[in-house]
């Protein structure tokens, strides 16, 4: 995750860290926490750039690109 988000053209400059919060061997589920440093209130920044779906799609695109 560190490489994915730190090298992202859209989020790289805001990305600070990623850590695993919980991992389950039974279901192969990982919960992680991403930390970003965002600029002072910029109109639409949180609603667009930091939208959870947008952040998730950065990871999804990286997985697709590796296939």
N, C-alpha and C positions, 0 to 999 in steps of 0.2 A: 504494500500500500504506500509505503514511503516513496518509492520510485514513481509509482503511478501518479500520485497527486503532486509531488514536487516538480515533475517534468511536464505537467499539464499546462498548455498555453493559457487556458482560461483560469485555472486556480493556483498554479504554481507559486505565484508571488504572495498569495495569502496563506498557503499551507504551512503549518508549523510542526505537527506531529500526528502519529497514529499509534494506538495501542490496543491490544486485545483486552477486552473487559471480561469476557466469559467464553469458554470453549466447551463444547459437548462432543465427546467421542461417539456417543450413541446415535446422535442424529447428524453428525458432521456439520454442526452449526457453530458459527463464530460470531460473537457480538464484538464490535470494535468501536472505539471512540476516535473521531477525527477532530483535530484542533486547528482552527484557522484564525488568523489575525485580520480582522476586517477594518476597512477605513471608517472614519467617522461617518455618521449618517449621510448616505448618498441615496438620492431618490431611486428606488427600484432595485438597489443592489441586493438587499436581503431577499426580496421577493423573486428575483430573477437569477442572479449568479449563485446565491447561496441556497436556492431552492433545493430541498432534499432530493427531488427527482433528478435535477440537473447534476448534483454531486454524485448520485448513484450511477447516472448514465456515463460519467467520466470513467468509472471503473468498468462498467459493462462494455464500453467501446474498446477499452484496453484489452479485455478478455477476447473480444471478437477479432481484434487486430492480430493477436497472437496465434489464432487458429489458422 
